[in-house]
Amino acid sequence: MTDDAAAPPLATTPLTDLHAELGARMVPFAGYSMPVQFDGVMAEHLWTREHAGLFDVSHMGQILVTGGDWPTIAAALEAAMPQDVADLPRGRQRYALLTNDSGGIEDDLMVANRGDHAFLVVNAANKAADIARLRDLCPGLTFEMVEDRALIALQGPQAEAVLGDGVADMAFMDSATRTVMGREVWISRSGYTGEDGFEISVPESEAVGLVTDLLKDDRVKPIGLGARDSLRLEAGLCLHGHDIGPDTTPVEAGLTWAIQKVRRPGGAREGGFPGAEVILGQIENGAPRKRVGLQPEG
């Protein structure tokens, strides 16, 4: 039996059939069949920089976290990540890292304070391992993988204008429940392109309708994984498994900015997360290597 024959079938997203109708070139990615391009990577890259690009990111892991009031949830989550979760205001989200005992980055993610629960968005390839790690490190909490919602991202300088007045008051990294084009969604003002934009979690049954309505706007085009990668690379954003990984510490990765003062040496809640001794030591004394960006000429 060949490796291909032994491999499990690729998973699909609620938008897979729509991608085919739109002429997408589909490729395997993190166990899913995903669109790598529609009109070409460069054209899609430039369109997103100038207008509004629509991405299917439904392969990402969406996790609901419950188990008490916010202080209880936040204190438990801080045992798994070096971020200040306790002081995250309601309706806000923060970039976070899951670290291992060697100080390496098992995954990067977003964590949002939704009042009586937390909402996490994790990388597709790591979501099963992430939820297992979180359950082990935070035994007092309940982690539920959301299986009945799609996740899309509208990115680019015209994204706010496309979505309308319902999101105009949202600041960068706000996270809320709003009505977009007549549909109640979970939405954050964030993204992975370096542009202004929004990530929108929508019930699976309404995903095709929402995307179809968005694509009726001449400012919006569908964008594939190819341009998503080139956009994040141009913006200097890390991709787990490429620029960062289990053998890369946050300090080596140039992500020290993501560790708030309260969790650093001398902070009120210093350490207490996996690999703290290594990471805090590197913050104080430097790291043996560091990720840097290369800026081409022309």
Long-range contacts (C-beta under 8 A, 24 or more apart in sequence): 11-59, 13-56, 13-58, 13-59, 13-150, 14-58, 14-150, 14-204, 14-207, 14-208, 15-56, 15-58, 15-150, 15-152, 15-207, 15-208, 15-211, 17-208, 18-208, 18-211, 18-212, 19-56, 19-222, 22-215, 22-222, 24-222, 24-224, 25-224, 27-225, 29-59, 29-124, 29-225, 30-59, 30-123, 30-124, 30-125, 31-59, 31-124, 31-125, 32-59, 32-124, 34-59, 34-224, 34-225, 35-222, 35-224, 35-225, 36-224, 36-225, 36-226, 37-224, 37-225, 37-226, 37-227, 38-221, 38-222, 38-223, 38-224, 39-221, 41-224, 41-226, 41-227, 41-230, 42-227, 42-230, 44-221, 44-223, 44-224, 44-226, 44-227, 45-227, 45-230, 45-231, 45-234, 47-156, 47-221, 47-223, 48-155, 48-156, 48-193, 48-195, 48-223, 48-227, 48-231, 49-156, 49-157, 49-195, 49-231, 50-156, 50-157, 51-156, 51-157, 51-158, 51-219, 51-220, 51-221, 52-154, 52-155, 52-156, 52-157, 52-158, 52-159, 52-162, 52-197, 52-217, 52-219, 52-220, 52-221, 53-154, 53-155, 53-156, 53-193, 53-220, 53-221, 53-222, 53-223, 53-227, 54-152, 54-153, 54-154, 54-211, 54-214, 54-215, 54-220, 54-221, 54-222, 54-223, 55-152, 55-153, 55-154, 55-155, 55-222, 55-223, 55-224, 55-228, 56-150, 56-151, 56-152, 56-211, 56-222, 57-151, 57-152, 57-153, 57-192, 57-199, 58-150, 58-151, 58-152, 58-207, 59-124, 60-121, 60-122, 60-123, 60-124, 60-127, 60-151, 61-120, 61-121, 61-122, 61-123, 61-124, 61-126, 61-127, 61-130, 61-131, 61-145, 62-119, 62-120, 62-121, 62-145, 62-146, 62-149, 62-151, 62-201, 63-119, 63-120, 63-121, 63-122, 63-127, 63-130, 63-131, 63-134, 63-143, 63-144, 63-145, 63-146, 64-117, 64-118, 64-119, 64-143, 64-144, 64-146, 65-117, 65-118, 65-119, 65-120, 65-134, 65-141, 65-142, 65-143, 65-144, 66-116, 66-117, 66-141, 66-142, 66-144, 67-138, 67-140, 67-141, 67-142, 68-140, 68-141, 69-116, 70-113, 70-115, 70-116, 72-140, 73-117, 73-118, 73-141, 74-113, 74-118, 76-138, 76-140, 76-141, 77-111, 77-118, 77-134, 77-138, 77-141, 78-263, 78-269, 78-272, 78-273, 79-137, 79-138, 79-272, 79-273, 80-133, 80-134, 80-137, 80-138, 80-273, 80-274, 81-111, 81-273, 82-250, 82-258, 82-259, 82-263, 82-273, 82-276, 82-279, 83-111, 83-258, 83-259, 83-260, 83-263, 84-260, 84-261, 84-262, 84-263, 84-269, 85-111, 85-113, 85-118, 86-269, 87-260, 87-262, 88-112, 88-113, 89-113, 90-114, 90-115, 91-115, 91-174, 91-175, 91-176, 92-173, 92-174, 92-175, 93-119, 93-173, 93-174, 93-175, 93-188, 93-190, 94-173, 95-258, 96-258, 97-250, 97-255, 97-258, 98-130, 98-133, 98-134, 99-249, 99-250, 99-273, 99-274, 99-275, 99-279, 100-246, 100-274, 100-275, 101-274, 101-275, 102-246, 102-247, 102-249, 102-275, 102-278, 103-249, 103-250, 103-274, 103-275, 103-276, 103-277, 103-278, 103-279, 103-282, 104-245, 104-246, 104-247, 104-248, 104-249, 104-275, 105-240, 105-244, 105-245, 105-246, 105-248, 105-249, 105-250, 105-253, 105-255, 106-130, 106-133, 106-246, 107-240, 108-238, 108-240, 108-244, 108-255, 110-188, 110-190, 112-175, 112-188, 113-175, 114-175, 119-175, 119-186, 121-151, 121-199, 123-240, 123-241, 125-240, 125-241, 126-240, 137-274, 146-201, 148-203, 148-204, 149-186, 149-201, 149-202, 149-203, 149-204, 149-207, 150-201, 150-202, 150-203, 150-204, 150-207, 151-199, 151-200, 151-201, 151-202, 152-199, 152-200, 152-202, 152-207, 152-210, 152-211, 153-191, 153-192, 153-193, 153-197, 153-198, 153-199, 153-200, 154-197, 154-198, 154-200, 154-214, 154-220, 155-191, 155-192, 155-193, 155-195, 155-196, 155-197, 155-198, 155-223, 155-231, 156-193, 156-195, 156-196, 156-197, 157-195, 157-196, 158-219, 159-195, 159-196, 159-197, 159-198, 160-196, 160-198, 161-219, 162-214, 162-217, 162-219, 162-220, 163-198, 167-198, 170-198, 172-196, 180-210, 181-210, 181-213, 181-214, 183-209, 183-210, 185-210, 192-228, 192-231, 192-232, 192-237, 193-228, 193-231, 193-232, 193-235, 194-231, 194-232, 194-234, 194-235, 194-236, 194-237, 195-231, 195-235, 236-293, 238-291, 243-291, 244-291, 248-291, 249-275, 249-278, 249-279, 249-282, 249-287, 250-279, 251-279, 251-282, 251-283, 251-286, 251-287, 251-290, 252-282, 252-287, 252-288, 252-289, 252-290, 252-291, 253-290, 253-291, 254-290, 254-291, 254-292, 256-283, 259-283
